[in-house]
Amino acid sequence: MGLVNWRGLWTLYEKEVRRFLNVFTQTLLAPMVTTLLFLAIFTLALGRSVQQVAGVSYAEFLAPGLIMMAMVQNAFANTSSSIVIAKVQGNIVDMLMPPLSPAELTLGIAGGGLSRGLLVGLVVGLAMWVFVPVAIHDPVFVLFHAANASLMLALLGMVGGIWAEKFDHIAAVTNFVITPLSFLSGTFYSIERLPENWHFIALFNPFFYMIDGFRYGFIGHADGSLLTGVLVVLGVNLGLWILTHRMLATGYRLKA
């Protein structure tokens, strides 16, 4: 095996991926339909009054933010539900007993969430391309922010799943953390239009940086500093990785 239990790590990752692929209508098709509905509602409601944002049509400005929102929400849902279901059903021991280190557990479970986020982004992006002339300005920024944003929410989902004792707790994290940060991140608007005080507050939202960098990869315009965004995303991921690893290593709310 060496320093890494590659077979065990791959088995855990494969289990996480198969778990969401077995119900692809719920995990892949449903986010696509929901995101297209968001696109239709906002473009019909605001498309005529807001002709252009950042030099492109409102639909072109909106599309990357909606794709990103679908990715991160599904990455969070994948890892949080995996852990909470195992705890509620009493089979979390099946995840803890195999010869896998905390780092391997973190990588395997988060990898499943990352894969679901990227796959949802691909499906939603292809569906949206039919209605919006989406073009890629910088593929490096698109791939970097897609991968790191999905990883960020996958790790956050693990933290939430480990902390939660029932599904109501995860719903609380979604309603009071994920959704507000997503909607206040500039998904539906440019933060340049915000009052000065609110603009300043928006710069402290890590979700803003992952959406702003991702959107830059499509339309070539960013509301904030791209370098700051890269550093914030990497820093948050590092912090969440350390926290998740520590929770698994100590067995916080996992071991009796």
N, C-alpha and C positions, 0 to 999 in steps of 0.2 A: 504493500500500500504506500510506503514512504511517509512523508510528512502529511499528506492529504489523502483522505479516504475518497478517492475519485469515484469509485463504483457507488458508494453510499450517497455521495453528494449528487451524482447524476440521477440515482434512483429517486431521491427526494425531490429534485427539480422536475423530473419527468412526472412524478405523482401530482405535483402542483399544477403542471401544465395540462395534464389529462383531466384534472378535476374541473377546469373551466371549459375545456374543449368538449367535454361530454354534454354540456348544456350550452352549446354555442348560440342557440337562439336567445338565451337570456344574457349571456356574457358578451356576445359580439354584435348580434343583430339588433337587440334592444337599444344599446347605446347609439348605434347608427341612426335608428329611427328618431330617438329623442333629440339627438344633435341636429338632425335635419329639420325637426320641428322648431327648435330654437332659431335656426337660421331663417326659416320662413317667417316666423313671428316677428323677429327683430328687423329683418330687412323690409317687410311689409309695413311695419309700424314706424320705422325711422328712416328707411331707405330714401323716401322722397324729401324729407326735411333735412337729412344729412347726406348731401350728394357725394362729398368726398372727405376722407380722413387720411392724413399723411400722404396725400398725393394719389391715393387710389380710391376706388369706390368703397362704400361702406361694407358691402358684402365681401369684398376682397380683404378688407381690414378685419372683419369679424371672423372670417373662416378659420385662420390659424388659432385664434383664442379658443374657439369652440372645439377644435380638434384636440388642443392641449387639455382643455377641461375634461373632455371625455376620457383621455388617456389617464390622467392622474386620478380621477375618481374611481376608475376601474382597477387601477393598480392598488389603490388603498383598499377597495372592497375585496380584492382577491386575497391579500395576506391577512387582513383583519378577520374575515369570515373563516379562513382556514384554521386559524388558531382558536377562535371563539367556539366554532363548531366542535373542534376536538376537545376543548375544555368542558363544554356543556354535555357532550355525549360520553365523557369520561375516558376517551381513548387518547388523551394527550400523552399518556405514557408511551404509546407506540412511536411517538415522535422523539421522545427524550431517551428511550432505552437503547436504540441502535448506537454503534460506536462512531458517533459524529460529534465533533467538537462544536462549541458555541459559534465559532466562525463559519464552520461548514453548515450548521443549521441556518444561520443568518443568510449566507449566500444562497443556499438552496431555496428557502422560502421566498426571500426577496427576489431571486431570479425568476420565480414563477409569476410574481406580481409585475416585475419588469416586462416579462414576455407578454403578459396579457395587456399591459398598457400600450406597448408598441404595436401589438396586433390590432387592438381597437383603433389606435391612431391611423394605421394603414387602411383598415376597412372604412372608417369614417372619412378619411381623406379622399379615397377613391370615389365614395358615394357623393361627397361634396363637390368633387371635380366635375361631375356631370352638370351641376347647376351654377357653379362659380368658376370663372377662369383662373384657377389657382396656378401660380407659377412659382418656381423655386429660384430664389436669388442667390442663396449661399447654402448648399447642402450640408456643409460642415456644421453650421450653426443649427440647422434643422435636426440633424442626427444627434449632436451633442446635447441639446436641450430636451429632445424627446427622450433620450436614454436616461439622462440625469434627473429629469422631472419625474419620470415613471419610477426610477429607483428611490427618489425622495419620498414619494407617497407610498411605495411598497414598504419602506422602512418605517414610515410613520404608521402604516397599518399594522405592522408587527408590534410596535410599541403600544398602540391602542388595543390590539388583540390580547397582548400579554396582561395589560392593566385591567381590561374589562373582565367582569365576572358573568355578564349576560349580554344579550343582544341589545338591550336598552342602553347600555353604556356605550356601545359602538355607535348607536344612533345618535347619542348625545354628542360624541366627537364629530360625527359627520355634520350635524345640524349647527353646532356652535363653533366649530373650528374650520373644517374643510370647506363647507359652503360659503361662509362669510369671506374667508380668505380668497376663494375663487372668484366670487362676484365683485370683490373690491380690488381686484388685481389688474384692472384695465382690460378685461376680456371683452367687454361690450363698448368700451369707449377709450379715448386717449387721455391719459392722466394730465396731458398738457392743458386740457380744458378745465381741470379742477382748480378751485381757489388755492391760493398759495399754501394755506395751512394744511388742507387736505392733500395737496400734491406732496408736501413734505412727509406726511404720515404714510402715503402710499409707497414711498421709497423704503420703508421699513418692512414691507410685506414681501417675503421671499417668493411668493407666488407671482408677484409682479415681474420679477427678474426672469423667471423661467418662461413666462408667456411673452415678455418683451423680446428676449433673445430668440425664441422660437418664431415669433412674428417677423423679426428682422430677417430671418433666413428665407422668408417667403416674399416680403414686400420691400426689403432693403431699407427699412426705417425703424429706428428704435427711439422710444421716449426717454430712456435712461442710458447710463454708461454700460456698454457691452462688457468691458473688462470687469467692472464692479459686479455685473450680473453673473459672469462666469465664476468669480471668486465667491460670491454669496452662495450660489448653487452648490459648488464643491464643498464649501465650509459647512453648510447645513447637512449635506449628505455625510460628511465625515463625523459630525456631531451625532447624527441619528444612528450611524453605524456603531459608534462607540457605545451609545446608550443601549441599543438593541443587544449588542454583544454582551454587555454587562448584565442586562436583565436575564438573558439566557444562561450566562455563566453562574449567576447566583440563584437561579431558579425562582426568581421573583414571581409570586402568584402562579407558579407552575408546579412546584413541588410542595407536598404537604409537610 
